[in-house]
Amino acid sequence: MFKTATIDGKHIAYTDNTIFLVEVGRGSKGAYKIRYKFVGDLRQAASYYASINVGNGYKKRLRMANSVNPRPLARQFST
């Protein structure tokens, strides 16, 4: 059964098996590292993503791991 939601103006569909990744990185060319993984719970993933403070050159993103479209659902970085 599919569930739907809107994040940052993007409509997404997901199931109970969808993996959501919260990733954090540092610097403009630094790689992201997976900070936390949520299975099938977009609300909890979005809440955890929102609670991470971004400052001093850090960046964060929320994405679906097993997605056809690999672009992030939400992204934020400091300047």
Biopython code that builds the backbone (N, CA, C, O; Angstrom):
import numpy as np
from Bio.PDB.StructureBuilder import StructureBuilder

atoms = [
    (1, "MET", "N", (0.830, -1.173, 0.000)),
    (1, "MET", "CA", (0.000, 0.000, 0.000)),
    (1, "MET", "C", (0.883, 1.248, 0.000)),
    (1, "MET", "O", (1.800, 1.367, 0.813)),
    (2, "PHE", "N", (0.609, 2.148, -0.889)),
    (2, "PHE", "CA", (1.402, 3.364, -1.019)),
    (2, "PHE", "C", (0.840, 4.471, -0.139)),
    (2, "PHE", "O", (-0.372, 4.605, 0.032)),
    (3, "LYS", "N", (1.750, 5.257, 0.411)),
    (3, "LYS", "CA", (1.407, 6.454, 1.162)),
    (3, "LYS", "C", (1.972, 7.630, 0.381)),
    (3, "LYS", "O", (2.963, 7.479, -0.334)),
    (4, "THR", "N", (1.357, 8.796, 0.508)),
    (4, "THR", "CA", (1.851, 9.976, -0.196)),
    (4, "THR", "C", (2.102, 11.102, 0.798)),
    (4, "THR", "O", (1.478, 11.165, 1.857)),
    (5, "ALA", "N", (3.021, 11.986, 0.441)),
    (5, "ALA", "CA", (3.353, 13.134, 1.281)),
    (5, "ALA", "C", (3.968, 14.219, 0.406)),
    (5, "ALA", "O", (4.364, 13.971, -0.733)),
    (6, "THR", "N", (4.038, 15.422, 0.960)),
    (6, "THR", "CA", (4.680, 16.549, 0.284)),
    (6, "THR", "C", (5.777, 17.095, 1.187)),
    (6, "THR", "O", (5.526, 17.463, 2.335)),
    (7, "ILE", "N", (7.003, 17.144, 0.654)),
    (7, "ILE", "CA", (8.144, 17.702, 1.386)),
    (7, "ILE", "C", (8.825, 18.719, 0.484)),
    (7, "ILE", "O", (9.216, 18.404, -0.640)),
    (8, "ASP", "N", (8.965, 19.939, 0.983)),
    (8, "ASP", "CA", (9.580, 21.035, 0.211)),
    (8, "ASP", "C", (8.965, 21.181, -1.174)),
    (8, "ASP", "O", (9.673, 21.444, -2.146)),
    (9, "GLY", "N", (7.658, 21.012, -1.267)),
    (9, "GLY", "CA", (6.959, 21.169, -2.533)),
    (9, "GLY", "C", (7.063, 19.978, -3.463)),
    (9, "GLY", "O", (6.581, 20.043, -4.594)),
    (10, "LYS", "N", (7.680, 18.890, -3.021)),
    (10, "LYS", "CA", (7.823, 17.682, -3.835)),
    (10, "LYS", "C", (6.830, 16.634, -3.348)),
    (10, "LYS", "O", (6.788, 16.320, -2.158)),
    (11, "HIS", "N", (6.041, 16.098, -4.255)),
    (11, "HIS", "CA", (5.106, 15.036, -3.922)),
    (11, "HIS", "C", (5.838, 13.705, -4.048)),
    (11, "HIS", "O", (6.452, 13.419, -5.076)),
    (12, "ILE", "N", (5.768, 12.894, -2.995)),
    (12, "ILE", "CA", (6.434, 11.597, -3.034)),
    (12, "ILE", "C", (5.450, 10.509, -2.633)),
    (12, "ILE", "O", (4.490, 10.754, -1.903)),
    (13, "ALA", "N", (5.704, 9.321, -3.118)),
    (13, "ALA", "CA", (4.951, 8.130, -2.736)),
    (13, "ALA", "C", (5.942, 7.133, -2.154)),
    (13, "ALA", "O", (7.045, 6.957, -2.671)),
    (14, "TYR", "N", (5.530, 6.484, -1.072)),
    (14, "TYR", "CA", (6.426, 5.534, -0.407)),
    (14, "TYR", "C", (5.601, 4.419, 0.227)),
    (14, "TYR", "O", (4.379, 4.514, 0.344)),
    (15, "THR", "N", (6.295, 3.366, 0.629)),
    (15, "THR", "CA", (5.648, 2.218, 1.272)),
    (15, "THR", "C", (6.246, 2.024, 2.667)),
    (15, "THR", "O", (7.087, 2.806, 3.109)),
    (16, "ASP", "N", (5.805, 0.984, 3.341)),
    (16, "ASP", "CA", (6.343, 0.668, 4.666)),
    (16, "ASP", "C", (7.769, 0.139, 4.589)),
    (16, "ASP", "O", (8.445, 0.054, 5.615)),
    (17, "ASN", "N", (8.242, -0.219, 3.401)),
    (17, "ASN", "CA", (9.599, -0.739, 3.227)),
    (17, "ASN", "C", (10.578, 0.301, 2.691)),
    (17, "ASN", "O", (11.754, -0.012, 2.500)),
    (18, "THR", "N", (10.129, 1.516, 2.447)),
    (18, "THR", "CA", (10.989, 2.567, 1.919)),
    (18, "THR", "C", (11.991, 3.003, 2.981)),
    (18, "THR", "O", (11.625, 3.209, 4.139)),
    (19, "ILE", "N", (13.235, 3.140, 2.593)),
    (19, "ILE", "CA", (14.299, 3.544, 3.512)),
    (19, "ILE", "C", (14.589, 5.028, 3.311)),
    (19, "ILE", "O", (14.902, 5.465, 2.203)),
    (20, "PHE", "N", (14.484, 5.794, 4.391)),
    (20, "PHE", "CA", (14.797, 7.218, 4.371)),
    (20, "PHE", "C", (16.117, 7.424, 5.102)),
    (20, "PHE", "O", (16.306, 6.918, 6.208)),
    (21, "LEU", "N", (17.028, 8.167, 4.481)),
    (21, "LEU", "CA", (18.344, 8.413, 5.049)),
    (21, "LEU", "C", (18.499, 9.882, 5.402)),
    (21, "LEU", "O", (18.176, 10.760, 4.602)),
    (22, "VAL", "N", (18.998, 10.146, 6.610)),
    (22, "VAL", "CA", (19.367, 11.495, 7.021)),
    (22, "VAL", "C", (20.884, 11.524, 6.984)),
    (22, "VAL", "O", (21.543, 10.774, 7.704)),
    (23, "GLU", "N", (21.446, 12.398, 6.136)),
    (23, "GLU", "CA", (22.890, 12.439, 5.919)),
    (23, "GLU", "C", (23.433, 13.817, 6.283)),
    (23, "GLU", "O", (22.774, 14.837, 6.079)),
    (24, "VAL", "N", (24.642, 13.822, 6.823)),
    (24, "VAL", "CA", (25.303, 15.061, 7.230)),
    (24, "VAL", "C", (26.701, 15.087, 6.620)),
    (24, "VAL", "O", (27.381, 14.062, 6.571)),
    (25, "GLY", "N", (27.125, 16.254, 6.159)),
    (25, "GLY", "CA", (28.454, 16.411, 5.586)),
    (25, "GLY", "C", (29.067, 17.723, 6.026)),
    (25, "GLY", "O", (28.421, 18.531, 6.694)),
    (26, "ARG", "N", (30.316, 17.929, 5.649)),
    (26, "ARG", "CA", (31.007, 19.165, 6.007)),
    (26, "ARG", "C", (31.769, 19.674, 4.793)),
    (26, "ARG", "O", (32.400, 18.900, 4.073)),
    (27, "GLY", "N", (31.703, 20.983, 4.575)),
    (27, "GLY", "CA", (32.440, 21.612, 3.489)),
    (27, "GLY", "C", (31.712, 21.513, 2.166)),
    (27, "GLY", "O", (30.778, 20.725, 2.015)),
    (28, "SER", "N", (32.142, 22.315, 1.215)),
    (28, "SER", "CA", (31.463, 22.360, -0.079)),
    (28, "SER", "C", (31.712, 21.105, -0.908)),
    (28, "SER", "O", (30.859, 20.715, -1.705)),
    (29, "LYS", "N", (32.860, 20.471, -0.732)),
    (29, "LYS", "CA", (33.159, 19.269, -1.507)),
    (29, "LYS", "C", (33.245, 18.024, -0.633)),
    (29, "LYS", "O", (33.653, 16.960, -1.097)),
    (30, "GLY", "N", (32.863, 18.158, 0.622)),
    (30, "GLY", "CA", (32.906, 17.026, 1.546)),
    (30, "GLY", "C", (31.789, 16.028, 1.260)),
    (30, "GLY", "O", (30.707, 16.406, 0.810)),
    (31, "ALA", "N", (32.057, 14.777, 1.519)),
    (31, "ALA", "CA", (31.075, 13.724, 1.287)),
    (31, "ALA", "C", (30.070, 13.683, 2.431)),
    (31, "ALA", "O", (30.381, 14.036, 3.569)),
    (32, "TYR", "N", (28.873, 13.248, 2.107)),
    (32, "TYR", "CA", (27.844, 13.043, 3.117)),
    (32, "TYR", "C", (28.064, 11.701, 3.794)),
    (32, "TYR", "O", (28.515, 10.744, 3.166)),
    (33, "LYS", "N", (27.741, 11.640, 5.079)),
    (33, "LYS", "CA", (27.764, 10.382, 5.824)),
    (33, "LYS", "C", (26.376, 10.143, 6.387)),
    (33, "LYS", "O", (25.714, 11.074, 6.843)),
    (34, "ILE", "N", (25.944, 8.904, 6.355)),
    (34, "ILE", "CA", (24.614, 8.561, 6.860)),
    (34, "ILE", "C", (24.614, 8.718, 8.373)),
    (34, "ILE", "O", (25.403, 8.090, 9.079)),
    (35, "ARG", "N", (23.723, 9.559, 8.853)),
    (35, "ARG", "CA", (23.619, 9.798, 10.297)),
    (35, "ARG", "C", (22.565, 8.886, 10.910)),
    (35, "ARG", "O", (22.736, 8.393, 12.025)),
    (36, "TYR", "N", (21.471, 8.663, 10.176)),
    (36, "TYR", "CA", (20.415, 7.811, 10.689)),
    (36, "TYR", "C", (19.593, 7.256, 9.540)),
    (36, "TYR", "O", (19.486, 7.878, 8.483)),
    (37, "LYS", "N", (19.012, 6.078, 9.754)),
    (37, "LYS", "CA", (18.194, 5.413, 8.739)),
    (37, "LYS", "C", (16.833, 5.083, 9.340)),
    (37, "LYS", "O", (16.745, 4.521, 10.431)),
    (38, "PHE", "N", (15.769, 5.438, 8.614)),
    (38, "PHE", "CA", (14.397, 5.158, 9.037)),
    (38, "PHE", "C", (13.735, 4.302, 7.973)),
    (38, "PHE", "O", (13.866, 4.586, 6.783)),
    (39, "VAL", "N", (13.031, 3.266, 8.379)),
    (39, "VAL", "CA", (12.352, 2.373, 7.437)),
    (39, "VAL", "C", (10.856, 2.629, 7.511)),
    (39, "VAL", "O", (10.216, 2.340, 8.522)),
    (40, "GLY", "N", (10.298, 3.179, 6.421)),
    (40, "GLY", "CA", (8.864, 3.359, 6.280)),
    (40, "GLY", "C", (8.242, 4.465, 7.101)),
    (40, "GLY", "O", (7.018, 4.596, 7.106)),
    (41, "ASP", "N", (9.029, 5.267, 7.796)),
    (41, "ASP", "CA", (8.471, 6.301, 8.672)),
    (41, "ASP", "C", (8.994, 7.670, 8.251)),
    (41, "ASP", "O", (9.980, 8.159, 8.802)),
    (42, "LEU", "N", (8.346, 8.277, 7.291)),
    (42, "LEU", "CA", (8.766, 9.583, 6.778)),
    (42, "LEU", "C", (8.616, 10.663, 7.834)),
    (42, "LEU", "O", (9.457, 11.557, 7.923)),
    (43, "ARG", "N", (7.574, 10.598, 8.625)),
    (43, "ARG", "CA", (7.339, 11.625, 9.642)),
    (43, "ARG", "C", (8.495, 11.675, 10.645)),
    (43, "ARG", "O", (8.954, 12.758, 11.009)),
    (44, "GLN", "N", (8.956, 10.530, 11.082)),
    (44, "GLN", "CA", (10.062, 10.481, 12.030)),
    (44, "GLN", "C", (11.370, 10.928, 11.369)),
    (44, "GLN", "O", (12.173, 11.619, 11.996)),
    (45, "ALA", "N", (11.585, 10.541, 10.124)),
    (45, "ALA", "CA", (12.787, 10.948, 9.405)),
    (45, "ALA", "C", (12.820, 12.466, 9.215)),
    (45, "ALA", "O", (13.865, 13.092, 9.393)),
    (46, "ALA", "N", (11.682, 13.052, 8.855)),
    (46, "ALA", "CA", (11.615, 14.503, 8.656)),
    (46, "ALA", "C", (11.807, 15.243, 9.979)),
    (46, "ALA", "O", (12.422, 16.309, 10.010)),
    (47, "SER", "N", (11.291, 14.691, 11.053)),
    (47, "SER", "CA", (11.461, 15.300, 12.364)),
    (47, "SER", "C", (12.929, 15.283, 12.785)),
    (47, "SER", "O", (13.437, 16.284, 13.290)),
    (48, "TYR", "N", (13.608, 14.170, 12.586)),
    (48, "TYR", "CA", (15.024, 14.061, 12.931)),
    (48, "TYR", "C", (15.852, 14.999, 12.052)),
    (48, "TYR", "O", (16.777, 15.651, 12.537)),
    (49, "TYR", "N", (15.520, 15.068, 10.758)),
    (49, "TYR", "CA", (16.209, 15.967, 9.823)),
    (49, "TYR", "C", (16.081, 17.421, 10.283)),
    (49, "TYR", "O", (17.057, 18.170, 10.262)),
    (50, "ALA", "N", (14.876, 17.816, 10.699)),
    (50, "ALA", "CA", (14.636, 19.191, 11.124)),
    (50, "ALA", "C", (15.363, 19.529, 12.421)),
    (50, "ALA", "O", (15.676, 20.694, 12.668)),
    (51, "SER", "N", (15.633, 18.531, 13.246)),
    (51, "SER", "CA", (16.261, 18.796, 14.538)),
    (51, "SER", "C", (17.773, 18.999, 14.445)),
    (51, "SER", "O", (18.383, 19.450, 15.415)),
    (52, "ILE", "N", (18.386, 18.684, 13.326)),
    (52, "ILE", "CA", (19.835, 18.835, 13.168)),
    (52, "ILE", "C", (20.156, 20.291, 12.830)),
    (52, "ILE", "O", (19.637, 20.841, 11.859)),
    (53, "ASN", "N", (21.013, 20.905, 13.639)),
    (53, "ASN", "CA", (21.445, 22.278, 13.393)),
    (53, "ASN", "C", (22.563, 22.288, 12.359)),
    (53, "ASN", "O", (23.495, 21.486, 12.425)),
    (54, "VAL", "N", (22.456, 23.207, 11.402)),
    (54, "VAL", "CA", (23.464, 23.322, 10.366)),
    (54, "VAL", "C", (24.187, 24.647, 10.570)),
    (54, "VAL", "O", (23.570, 25.712, 10.539)),
    (55, "GLY", "N", (25.479, 24.575, 10.774)),
    (55, "GLY", "CA", (26.284, 25.774, 10.968)),
    (55, "GLY", "C", (27.752, 25.418, 10.816)),
    (55, "GLY", "O", (28.117, 24.242, 10.790)),
    (56, "ASN", "N", (28.576, 26.423, 10.718)),
    (56, "ASN", "CA", (30.032, 26.250, 10.632)),
    (56, "ASN", "C", (30.450, 25.340, 9.488)),
    (56, "ASN", "O", (31.338, 24.505, 9.656)),
    (57, "GLY", "N", (29.825, 25.489, 8.334)),
    (57, "GLY", "CA", (30.237, 24.740, 7.160)),
    (57, "GLY", "C", (29.609, 23.369, 7.002)),
    (57, "GLY", "O", (29.992, 22.627, 6.098)),
    (58, "TYR", "N", (28.664, 23.009, 7.843)),
    (58, "TYR", "CA", (28.011, 21.710, 7.728)),
    (58, "TYR", "C", (26.833, 21.771, 6.760)),
    (58, "TYR", "O", (26.324, 22.847, 6.446)),
    (59, "LYS", "N", (26.411, 20.597, 6.292)),
    (59, "LYS", "CA", (25.264, 20.491, 5.407)),
    (59, "LYS", "C", (24.518, 19.203, 5.746)),
    (59, "LYS", "O", (25.091, 18.271, 6.310)),
    (60, "LYS", "N", (23.225, 19.165, 5.393)),
    (60, "LYS", "CA", (22.415, 17.985, 5.676)),
    (60, "LYS", "C", (21.443, 17.761, 4.535)),
    (60, "LYS", "O", (21.101, 18.684, 3.797)),
    (61, "ARG", "N", (20.999, 16.500, 4.400)),
    (61, "ARG", "CA", (19.991, 16.193, 3.394)),
    (61, "ARG", "C", (19.181, 14.976, 3.832)),
    (61, "ARG", "O", (19.637, 14.134, 4.606)),
    (62, "LEU", "N", (17.973, 14.924, 3.308)),
    (62, "LEU", "CA", (17.064, 13.804, 3.536)),
    (62, "LEU", "C", (16.771, 13.197, 2.185)),
    (62, "LEU", "O", (16.374, 13.903, 1.259)),
    (63, "ARG", "N", (16.965, 11.874, 2.059)),
    (63, "ARG", "CA", (16.706, 11.232, 0.778)),
    (63, "ARG", "C", (16.176, 9.821, 0.969)),
    (63, "ARG", "O", (16.272, 9.240, 2.050)),
    (64, "MET", "N", (15.614, 9.284, -0.108)),
    (64, "MET", "CA", (15.121, 7.921, -0.120)),
    (64, "MET", "C", (16.206, 7.038, -0.711)),
    (64, "MET", "O", (16.713, 7.323, -1.796)),
    (65, "ALA", "N", (16.569, 5.969, -0.010)),
    (65, "ALA", "CA", (17.677, 5.115, -0.442)),
    (65, "ALA", "C", (17.315, 4.267, -1.646)),
    (65, "ALA", "O", (18.112, 4.161, -2.579)),
    (66, "ASN", "N", (16.152, 3.667, -1.653)),
    (66, "ASN", "CA", (15.777, 2.759, -2.733)),
    (66, "ASN", "C", (14.827, 3.448, -3.712)),
    (66, "ASN", "O", (13.781, 2.904, -4.066)),
    (67, "SER", "N", (15.200, 4.633, -4.134)),
    (67, "SER", "CA", (14.373, 5.444, -5.018)),
    (67, "SER", "C", (14.847, 5.352, -6.465)),
    (67, "SER", "O", (16.032, 5.148, -6.731)),
    (68, "VAL", "N", (13.917, 5.505, -7.386)),
    (68, "VAL", "CA", (14.259, 5.582, -8.807)),
    (68, "VAL", "C", (14.937, 6.926, -9.083)),
    (68, "VAL", "O", (15.829, 7.018, -9.926)),
    (69, "ASN", "N", (14.507, 7.956, -8.370)),
    (69, "ASN", "CA", (15.045, 9.300, -8.512)),
    (69, "ASN", "C", (15.982, 9.572, -7.329)),
    (69, "ASN", "O", (15.494, 9.751, -6.213)),
    (70, "PRO", "N", (17.293, 9.609, -7.523)),
    (70, "PRO", "CA", (18.232, 9.732, -6.406)),
    (70, "PRO", "C", (18.372, 11.139, -5.822)),
    (70, "PRO", "O", (19.150, 11.332, -4.889)),
    (71, "ARG", "N", (17.641, 12.122, -6.345)),
    (71, "ARG", "CA", (17.751, 13.478, -5.814)),
    (71, "ARG", "C", (17.222, 13.548, -4.385)),
    (71, "ARG", "O", (16.296, 12.816, -4.037)),
    (72, "PRO", "N", (17.798, 14.420, -3.549)),
    (72, "PRO", "CA", (17.348, 14.518, -2.156)),
    (72, "PRO", "C", (15.943, 15.109, -2.042)),
    (72, "PRO", "O", (15.533, 15.924, -2.868)),
    (73, "LEU", "N", (15.218, 14.692, -1.016)),
    (73, "LEU", "CA", (13.889, 15.238, -0.749)),
    (73, "LEU", "C", (13.997, 16.625, -0.141)),
    (73, "LEU", "O", (13.198, 17.509, -0.451)),
    (74, "ALA", "N", (14.986, 16.818, 0.728)),
    (74, "ALA", "CA", (15.227, 18.103, 1.364)),
    (74, "ALA", "C", (16.731, 18.256, 1.554)),
    (74, "ALA", "O", (17.445, 17.277, 1.774)),
    (75, "ARG", "N", (17.201, 19.502, 1.466)),
    (75, "ARG", "CA", (18.640, 19.760, 1.582)),
    (75, "ARG", "C", (18.837, 21.144, 2.187)),
    (75, "ARG", "O", (18.094, 22.077, 1.885)),
    (76, "GLN", "N", (19.849, 21.264, 3.047)),
    (76, "GLN", "CA", (20.173, 22.553, 3.655)),
    (76, "GLN", "C", (21.666, 22.595, 3.921)),
    (76, "GLN", "O", (22.267, 21.576, 4.265)),
    (77, "PHE", "N", (22.268, 23.764, 3.765)),
    (77, "PHE", "CA", (23.684, 23.917, 4.045)),
    (77, "PHE", "C", (23.945, 25.318, 4.561)),
    (77, "PHE", "O", (23.174, 26.242, 4.301)),
    (78, "SER", "N", (25.037, 25.466, 5.294)),
    (78, "SER", "CA", (25.401, 26.777, 5.811)),
    (78, "SER", "C", (26.401, 27.429, 4.864)),
    (78, "SER", "O", (27.047, 26.757, 4.060)),
    (79, "THR", "N", (26.515, 28.736, 4.973)),
    (79, "THR", "CA", (27.427, 29.457, 4.093)),
    (79, "THR", "C", (28.677, 29.870, 4.804)),
    (79, "THR", "O", (29.554, 30.489, 4.202)),
]
sb = StructureBuilder()
sb.init_structure("model")
sb.init_model(0)
sb.init_chain("A")
sb.init_seg("    ")
for serial, (resi, resn, name, xyz) in enumerate(atoms, 1):
    if name == "N":
        sb.init_residue(resn, " ", resi, " ")
    sb.init_atom(name, np.array(xyz, "f"), 0.0, 1.0, " ", f" {name:<3s}", serial, name[0])
structure = sb.get_structure()
